[in-house]
Amino acid sequence: MIFSDMKPKDLKHPFLWEERRPLIEGRVFYVPDYYQEHHLFTFPIFEDPQIFGNTLPVHLEYCSGNGTWIVEKALSHPDTNWIAVERDFERVRKIVSKAHNENLSNLFVISGEAFTFTKHYVRDHSVERIYVNFPDPWPKEKHLDRRLLQSGFFRLLSTRLDEGGELWLTTDHEEYFGFAMQEARATGLYELIEGPPPPDTLDTKYGQRWQAEGIRINHVVFRMKSRDANPHPRRLEVVEVAHARLDGDLGTVTGFEKQVHEIENGHVVLLDCARSLDRERLRLEVIVDEADLRQEILIEVRETPSGIYVELSSFGRPAVTRGVRRAVVLVADWLAGCGLRKIETVG
Ligand SMILES: C[S@@+](CC[C@H](N)C(=O)[O-])C[C@H]1O[C@@H](n2cnc3c(N)ncnc32)[C@H](O)[C@@H]1O
């Protein structure tokens, strides 16, 4: 819909929670939360006409808030492509309406969470500079893991930044400032350059508020000097599903105890096991946690004339990843430990 004077409320969210999916509509990419099929959606390269349609350098701002800062940047720097990443839809509405009213073609908005967007949709070496202005500090000890600027995120960013790319952090929060520097240093991938905040980084809603209250504002540039050895693939590799066949009497398998197994990039938890009413099947609840994809899957064990099969259930449409395949093999191993005889494992 074209509005001559767009108001924030004119932007309607394009899907209900139950229908959530990655979607590009208007100048917005909607990245759903609690969603497990990012690997099935291809976000175009930034040069694609749907996004910017040119090869200008890309500057990205995480935690854009109401967008005042980035809209001003996009207006005053038409030679740069700007991306605003904001997880709160009410604020996304404000950014989008401002960008629309200024007729900005060099600003694209991501309605979604920073880590999820970066991990699944940002290509390697594609961003020249990142800004984080006044991020939520999450000061309580029990909330520290909600902070955006942690070593895992710095490592991921080192693969997405261009050669010599930088992240500029400006914050009023002394403790988070120290925390972010410590996390970046721990990666060994960045040079840290501390200095007074450039005046234009203070021109945000929160920047103005803290300045007015006389709060000291800190600034540091993290300059990427090398890349993390882990390639942080945008998609988890989808592999052929495994199954296993065993021989013996499923009725002899009576006990079950939760098991936790380390795997490459995460772990598999065999959480619980239930027997069907006809007693011919076992159903195991399993958690597969790998990279940043966590899946709860069901693995079925069923008796057939040609043996006892261990297979992944299609319930919940799991992505068949290396971890999922490993989980099937771990269930077969557990059954073998219970006295059944393994005939074959495929995968
Ligand atoms: C304190 S406000 C600062 C907003 C703006 N940068 C400013 O200075 O006025 C922090 C913003 O970050 C957003 N945010 C927090 N965590 C985020 C995440 N992981 N991904 C995307 N946005 C996030 C919040 O919704 C909020 O709008």
The ligand as an SDF file (V2000), in Angstrom:
LIG
                    3D

 27 29  0  0  0  0  0  0  0  0999 V2000
   17.8830    0.6970   24.5570 C   0  0  0  0  0  0  0  0  0  0  0  0
   17.1600    0.5510   22.9800 S   0  0  0  0  0  0  0  0  0  0  0  0
   18.2360    1.5410   21.9780 C   0  0  0  0  0  0  0  0  0  0  0  0
   17.6070    1.9590   20.6990 C   0  0  0  0  0  0  0  0  0  0  0  0
   18.4580    2.9040   19.8180 C   0  0  0  0  0  0  0  0  0  0  0  0
   19.6840    2.2980   19.3640 N   0  0  0  0  0  0  0  0  0  0  0  0
   18.7280    4.2140   20.5380 C   0  0  0  0  0  0  0  0  0  0  0  0
   19.8780    4.4410   20.8940 O   0  0  0  0  0  0  0  0  0  0  0  0
   17.7840    4.9740   20.7480 O   0  0  0  0  0  0  0  0  0  0  0  0
   17.6140   -1.0910   22.4960 C   0  0  0  0  0  0  0  0  0  0  0  0
   16.8300   -1.6250   21.3060 C   0  0  0  0  0  0  0  0  0  0  0  0
   17.4000   -2.8620   20.9020 O   0  0  0  0  0  0  0  0  0  0  0  0
   16.3710   -3.7740   20.5440 C   0  0  0  0  0  0  0  0  0  0  0  0
   16.9480   -5.1210   20.7000 N   0  0  0  0  0  0  0  0  0  0  0  0
   17.3830   -5.6770   21.8660 C   0  0  0  0  0  0  0  0  0  0  0  0
   17.9210   -6.8910   21.6420 N   0  0  0  0  0  0  0  0  0  0  0  0
   17.8280   -7.1050   20.3060 C   0  0  0  0  0  0  0  0  0  0  0  0
   18.2140   -8.1940   19.4600 C   0  0  0  0  0  0  0  0  0  0  0  0
   18.8020   -9.2750   19.9700 N   0  0  0  0  0  0  0  0  0  0  0  0
   17.9780   -8.0930   18.1430 N   0  0  0  0  0  0  0  0  0  0  0  0
   17.3670   -6.9770   17.6260 C   0  0  0  0  0  0  0  0  0  0  0  0
   16.9830   -5.9260   18.3760 N   0  0  0  0  0  0  0  0  0  0  0  0
   17.2070   -5.9810   19.7020 C   0  0  0  0  0  0  0  0  0  0  0  0
   15.2510   -3.4320   21.5150 C   0  0  0  0  0  0  0  0  0  0  0  0
   13.9990   -3.8560   21.0290 O   0  0  0  0  0  0  0  0  0  0  0  0
   15.3620   -1.9230   21.5790 C   0  0  0  0  0  0  0  0  0  0  0  0
   14.5900   -1.3010   20.5900 O   0  0  0  0  0  0  0  0  0  0  0  0
  1  2  1  0
  2  3  1  0
  2 10  1  0
  3  4  1  0
  4  5  1  0
  5  6  1  0
  5  7  1  0
  7  8  2  0
  7  9  1  0
 10 11  1  0
 11 12  1  0
 11 26  1  0
 12 13  1  0
 13 14  1  0
 13 24  1  0
 14 15  1  0
 14 23  1  0
 15 16  2  0
 16 17  1  0
 17 18  1  0
 17 23  2  0
 18 19  1  0
 18 20  2  0
 20 21  1  0
 21 22  2  0
 22 23  1  0
 24 25  1  0
 24 26  1  0
 26 27  1  0
M  CHG  2   2   1   9  -1
M  END
$$$$
